[in-house]
Amino acid sequence: MCGITALYPRSGAVPPSAPAISAMLETMRRRGPDHSGIAIAASGALGAARLRIRDPAATADQPFANHDATLRIAFNGEIFNNDALRKRLGPPPGGWRTGCDVETVLSGYEALGPAIVEELEGQFAFAILDDRNRTMLVARDPFGICPLFLAEVGDLVVASSSLRAILAGFPGRFRRPDPLGIAETLLLRFPLAPNTVVAGIRQLPPGELAVFDGEREHRRRHWSLPQPAAPTGGQDEEDRLAELLEHAVAGNCLSDAPVGLFLSGGLDSGIVAALAASRLASGTPAATLAFAGPDGEGEAARALAARFGYRSHLVDVETLDPHALVADTLDAMDMPLGARDAPAVMAMARALREAEPAVKVVLTGTGSDEQFGGYRNTYFGPAEGSLEQQISHFMACYSAIDPSRRASVLALVGPDAVADMTARLAATLAAMAPGLASTTPARVLDLLYMTTHLPGWELATADMMCMHCSLEARVPFLDRHLVGFSLTRADPDARNGAPDKALLRRTAARWLGAKASARPKLPLSRPLAAWIERAAPWQGQPAGPLADLGLDPCALAQMTGPGASFDLRWRVQVLQRWLDRHLAG
């Protein structure tokens, strides 16, 4: 992956841009330590900090221009159908100059315009400046694997992979917390796109593109789920799922730099490890965070690694410095994120990079739970009623693991913020899932996790923690064809209380065997929270910017005082420390 930035002046006059872009790129140097570049064009300016993974030659460095320099791109991510696209498009004028997917995307734009985005299979966020008609296109992948932030400074549109880069590029311009983004972070542990916690800076939502044309902004979805499929079931369904998984993992293994894995010993990362083994070098490193006790998966992960030819790196949590780990985790947060397992991802990413400095890519098992019903019975189940009632049930239950704390969290956030979130989530689901009207409550719950928890927690955590270590996190389960199949198939497991991920487990048995494919889900955050609480307990009440936002002090105290869970105190303290560090003063 990379760090990108783009400046687009609506009025047409490109202001001096190099100082702002240089400051932004410096903030993102961990995202792209191998090369950084700036391009000033007639329609704007681009910057890119590159982590060289596909075609590492300097000729593929960014920003990248077409043959006559009328188009330029700054690109973050990977396109896994790159070869197929090149065959379909044919060579651009002057022929192909690199083997990099960035050139393919730019050539596709030259041939198809913004419609090229609908053809891309992979994880991406990018900006294209078009001097022919003085426009800028920005786009983000369907699920939000790669971040993309937008802001406006006068008539200048700013796009960047990093919120903190925008703050660095325009110091003093963005200083106010956004009340709704703060409320969402307190309730959900992260803000819902397009919001952020900083007033004036927004996210481009997953699966959307925007074209800036002077004063106009045209925004639309470029990907939605297909219509629900006719029931199949049985062996045919398992074979189709196996085919899609094999295709997805194969694409995610494509790299000109060494690859590693995060291996928990559970079902999801086990599937990725099994299917990637024949496509990666023998002895590819696999990192596992090891805990003592019933929640530990170290031995199961070691056994899987040995079975498929990986070199196991067990990170014993008891050997880590909890204060340093929490500090690194907070340093990595481009925006405040109350994900209580973020330190675990940081520990694995840091250990993998230190043990294997050449590794630049890590495969993960993220994205399976959301599409195969893995969360249906983990914390709470689906609800009956209207879509709005189901969303309200989800937000209330999701707000706190302890049911006795949910009322205080909802009171802290307030009914207006909850109503706004409910309306936006309903609109997002309707846009993403055309067959929503005929969807079961269990599938609605999956979709809610898919549109909130997945981009806001899981993918944001992986991106921020791994990029802090200059690692590109890849997510094979988020192949768009695989997701389209899993979330539109007839779901016989939709009844509450059915075994979690039943179809996936049956299919995985062909690679993992019956015992490994039946392993129960073990929550990583639980033993991690217990370890941090024991080794480096967090004390104190919030002060400063968070306390100054007019929040109910009694409700806030209940989230941080005696008896409050690590989950509650972690999100409040992370938010407070981030605001103190980046917005105070």
N, C-alpha and C positions, 0 to 999 in steps of 0.2 A: 504494500500500500504506500501511499504518499500523503503529503499535506499540500493542499492547493488553496489558492486565493485568486479572486477575480475582482476587478473594479470596472464598473460600467457607468459612464456619465450619461445621464438621460438627455442632457442638453446638446451633446455632441462634442464639446471641447474636452479633451483629455487633460486633466490637471497633472502636475508633477506627482508621479506615483511611486517612484523607486523607494523613497524613504519609508513610506507606509508599508509597502510590500516586503521590504527587507526586514522590518520589525516583525511582521506577521510570520515570515518564513523562519526567523530565528526562534520564535515561540514553538514552531512545529519541527524543529530540527530532529527530534527523536522519531518523528513520523517518516522522515526522509533524510537519513544521515549521509547518503551516498553522493548526492548532487543537489544543488539548488540553482534555479534560474529564474530570470525575469524577462518578460517580453512586453514591450510597449507597442500597441497597434493603433490604427486609425480609430477603432471603435472602443478601445479600452486598454486595460493592462491585465496581465496574468502573471502569477508566480507559482512555482512548484518546487517542493522539496521531495526528492525521489528516493525510495527504497528500491534498489534494482533487483527485480525478481524475474521478469520475462524479458529476454534479450537485454542483458546487462550492459551492452555496449553504449558508449557515449552518444552514438548517433540516435539512440532512442530516448535520450534525456528530454526533459520538458522545461518549459512549455514547448509543444510540438506544432509545427506549421505544415500546411499542405504545400504542393509544388510551387505555387506562385505567391505564397504567404498572404493570401486573402482570408484564410481561415487559420485559427490557432486554438489549441486545446490545452487545458490543465486537467489531468485525470487522476483519480484515486480509485484503486480497486483492481479487479481482474475480470476479464471476459472469457468464459470457458468454452464458448462456441466460436472462438476466434477463427479457427481454420475453416469451419463451415461457412462463416460469413465471408471470408476472403474468396472462397470458391464461388459463392453466389454473386458477390459484388464485382469480381474481376479486378485487375490491377488499376490503380488510379493513374492519372496522367503522369508520365515519367516513371511508372512502375513502383513496386514496393521498395522502400528504402530500409526497412527494419523488419524484424520478426515480431514486433511488439503489438499488443492489442490496442494500444493508444492510437497508432496509425490507422488501424482498422476502423475504429469508431469515427475518427475524423473523416476518413474516406467514405464511410457509410453516410455521414451527415452531408458530405458534398453531393452524394448521389440521391439521398432520400429525404434530406432535411430532418426535422425533429422526429419523423417517423422511425428513424434508425433506433431510437430508444426502445421501441416495442420489440425489436429483434434481438436485443442483448440478453444473454443468459449469463448471469454472474452477480458480482457484488460491485457496486460502483457509485461514485458521485463525481460529477465533472461539470466544467464550464467551457463553452465554445464561444469565441468571439468571431463574428462574421462581418468582415469589412465590406462585403458586397452590398449588404443592406443595412449595415450598422445596427445589428441586433446581438443579443447574448442569450444563449440557451444554457440552462442549468437543469440537471436531472439527478435523481437519486433512485437506487435500486428498489425493487418491490417491497422489501421487508425492513429496510433501514439498517443494513449491515454497515454501510459507510455513512458517516455523518455529513451534513451540509447545513451551514448556517447562513442566514441572510440578514443584512442590515442596510440602512440608508443614512448617508451623511450628506446633508444638503440634497443635491440632485444626483449624488453618486450612489449607485447600488453596489454593495459589497457582498461577496460570497466567499466562504471559507470552510475548510474542514474543521476548524477549531473556533469555538466561541472566544476562548482566551486570546487567540491570535487577533481577533477583531478588536478586543480591548487594547492589545498592545499596539496595533496599527493606528488607533485613533484614541490616544490617551486622554482621559477626562471627558470623552464624548458620551460614554455610556456609564452612568454612575448609579442609576436608580434601580432597585429591585422591582421586578414585575409581580404585583400582588397575586394574580391568578397563577403564575408559574410557581410562586412560593407555596400557595395553597395546594396545588397539585403535588408538589414535592413532599409536603407534609403528609398528604393523604396516601399517595401512591408510591412515594419514594423517588419519583422522577416527574418532570413536567411532560404533559402530553403535547406532541407536535400539533400545531406549529409553535407552541409557547416555549419560552425558556424562563430562567429566573431573572433575566436582565431585561429591563424595559428597552424596547427598540431593537432587540436582536431576536430573530425567530428561526425556527427550523423549517427547512423544506420537508414536508411530510414524506414518509416512505411511499414509493410507488407513484410519485408525482414529478412532473417537469414544469418548468416555467420559461417562457420566452419574453424577454424584455426588449421592447421596441419603442425607443423614445420614452414618452410618458406612459405608455401602455404596458401592462403586464398580463400575459395570457398564461393561466395556470390550469393544468388538467391532469387527471390520472392517466398513466400509460399502461397500467396492469391491474386486472381484477381477476377474481376466480372465475373459471368457466361455469356454465350451468351445471347443476347436479347431474351426475351420471346415472344411467340405468343400473339397477342392481345386477351384480354378477356373483360375487361370493365364491367360497370354496378355493380350490387349487388355482383356478384362473386368476383370482384376485391376488393370491400370494405370489404367483409367478410374475404378474404385472408389477407388483411392488418391488420384488427382487430385481427386476430389470431396471426400474427407475432408480433404485438405490445404487446399483452397480454403475449406471451411467453418471449419476451425480458425483460419486466418489472418484471415478476416473477423471472427470473434468477438474475436480479440485486438487488432484495430485499433480497437475501440470505446473512445472516450475523449472526455471534454470538456476535456482538457488536451492540449497538443502532444506528439507522439510522435516518437521517434528510433529508429535502428537501430544494432546492432553488425553491421558488414559485413566479413567476412574475405576475400571473393573466392572462397570455396569453395562447395561444393554446398549445404550446409544453410542458411546465411544468405542465399545467393543465391536459393533457393526462396522464403524468407520475403520477401525484397526484391521479387521478381517478383510475388508474389501480393498483396502489400500496396500496391503502387504505385498502383493505381486507387482505393484506399480512403483514402489519405493525401494531404495537401496536397502540391502540387508544391514541390520544394525541401526536402522533409523531410530533416533531417540524418542522415548515416550516418557513424559513427566507425569507424576502422580503425587498428590498431597496425601501423606499417610498420617492417620490418627490411630491411637490405641483405642481398644474397646469395640463395642458392637457396631459403631458407625464407621469403623475403619475399612478401607477397601484396598489397602496396600498389597496384601497377599493375592487377592483376586486379580489386581492389575498386573502384578509381577507374573502370575501364571499366564495371563493373556499375552503379555509381551513375549514371554518365552515361546509360547505356542506359535506365534506369528512372526517371530524373528526380529523383534524390536529390542533395542537396548534400554532397559528400564532405569529411570532416574526416580527413585523414591525420595520425596522431600519430607523428612520427618519434622512435623510441626513443632515438636519439643526442642528442636535444635535452632529454631528461628528466634530472632529478637523481636518481640511483639511491638515494641515502641518503634523500631526502625521500619517494620512492615506496615504499621498503620501510617507512619509518616510518608513512606513511599506511595501508599495507596492514595492518600490525600493529595500528594504532589501530582499524581497522574490524572486527577479528576479535572477534565476540561470544563465540566459543569458538575454541580453537586449531585451525587447519586447515592441514595440510601440503600443500595444493594448490600446486604449484610455479608455476602460471600465475595465481595470485591477483593478483600485481602487475600483470599485463597487463590483467585486468579492471578493476582500480582505475584504471589509466592511461586506459583508454577511457572509463570512467564519469566520471572527473574532467574529462577534456578535453571530453566532450559537454556536461556541465553548465556548464562555464565558457564554452564557446563559444555555447551556446544555453540561457540561464538559465530560459527559460519551459518547456523540455521536462521532463516529469515521468515519462514512460513510455519504455522502450526495449524493442524487440523483439529477440529473440535466436534463434539456430539451435540452441540446446541441446536435447538429448533425442533427436536423430536417431540418433546412433551406437549408442546402447544398444538401440534397437528394430529397427534395420535391419542389424545385423551389422557395424557399422563398426569394432568393436574386435577382431573375430575373428582378424585377421591382422596387427594393428598391433604388439602386444608379445608375445603368445603365443596359442596356439590352444586349442581345447577338448580335453578329456580323456575317455577312455572309463572305464567302471567304474560303481560305485554312485554315488548322489547324494552321499554323504559323501565318496567319493574325488574326485569332480569338484570339490566345494567345497574340499577340502584342496589340490588342484592349483591352483585359482584363487587361494587366499590365499597360497600359497607364491610363485607367479609374480607376483602383484600386489604383493607386499611390496617388491620392488626390481627396477628395470629391469635391473641387472647381475646375472645369475644367480649369480655368485661371491659376492655379498653376502647372498643370501637365507637361507642357513643361520644367519648371525650375527643377522639380524633375528628369525628364528623362535626362536633361542636366547634372545635378550633378552626376548622376550615370554613364553616358557614354554609347555609343552604343555597345561597346564590352561586357560589363556586361549584357546588355539587350539581346544581341544575345545569350550569354551563357545560360541565364535563359530560353529563348524561346526554345532552343534546348533541354535542360534537361526536361522542362515541357512536350514537345511533346513526348519524350521518356517515361516519367512516365505515361502519359495518355495511350500511346499505350500498355504498359505493364499491366496496371491496367484494361483496358477496351478492351477486344478482339474484341468487336463489334463496335469499334470507327468509322470505315469507313462509317457505315450507320447511324451514330448518328446525330441528328439535332443540329443546333447551340445553341438552348436553353439547350439541354442536355450537350453539350460541356461546356457551362458556368457553369452548376451544377458541372461537373467533375473538372473544374478548381478550383472552390471554395472548393471542396472536397479534392483536393490534395495540396492546398496552404493555404487558409484561415483556414480551419478546424484544421489541425495539427499545423500550424505555429502560429495562433492567439488563436482560441477558446480553443483547448485542452491544449496548453502550458500555457495559462492564468489560466485555471482551476487547472492544476497540480501544478503550482508554488504557486499560492495564497492559495489554500487549503492545500497543504503539509506544507506550512509555519505555518499553524494552526493545523497541525497533523490531517488533514481530508482527507479521500480518496474520490475523486470525481468520481462518476460512471455516465455512459453515455448510458442509455438504448436504445436510438435511433441508437447506433452504433453496434447493433447486426448484425453479418455478413449476416445472412439470410434475415433480414429486409432490409439491404442496397442492397443486391443482387436483391431483388424484386423491390425496389423503383427505382433503377438506370438502370434497364434493361427492365422495362415494357414499353409497347407502351404508348406514352405520348401525349394524346390529348390536353394537356394544354401547348404544346411547343410553340405555337405562341406568339409572343411578345405582351404584354398587357393583357394576360389572367389572371384571378384571381390567386393570389399566393396560392400554397398548396391546390388546389381545392380538390383533392382526400383525403388528410389528413383531411381537414375540414369536408367533407361529412361523413367520417368514424368516426370522433371524436364526431359528434352530438349524437351518441348513448350513450355516457358517459357524455358529458358536456352539451348537449342541444344545440339548434340552436343558441341562442344568444352568449353563451360563445365560441362556436366553430367558430363563425364568427368575433371574436374580431380582429381588425387590429394589425399588428406588430408595437410595439412602441420601437424605438431605445433607449436603456439604456444609450448609450454613450452621447447622445445629452444633456439631462438635467444634467448629471454628469459633463460634460465638462464645461457647463455654471456655475455650482456651484463652481468648482475648480477655474475657471478663476476669479470669483467674490471674493471668499474667500482667495485664495492663488495664485495670478497671478504669472506666470513664466516670468522672464525678463532676459535679457542678451544674449550675443552672445556666441556660442561655442568656447572653447579654448582648449589648451592641445592636447591630442592624436588625436582627431577628426580633428582639424584644421591642424595638422601636416601630414595628409595623402595625401596632394596634391589635395584636393577637390577644385573646383571652388569657391572662396570666395563669389562671387556675387550670385551664385546659392544657396549657403549655407545660405547667409544672407536673401534671399527671403523666405527660409523655417522657419526662426526664427525671422525676423524683424517685424516692425509694419504692421498690416493687415494680418499677417499669422495666419492661423487657429490653434486652440488648437491641432488638429490632427497632423499637421506638426511639431509644436514646441515640442509637447510631445515626438514624436519619436526621434527627434534630442537630446533633453535634456536627455532622458532616456539613449540613447546610449552613450552620452558624460559622464554622471555620472558613468555609469557602467565601461567604459574604465578607467576613472580616479581612480575608487575604486579598480579595480581588475587587471589592466595591467600596470598602471603607476608606475614608480619607479624601 
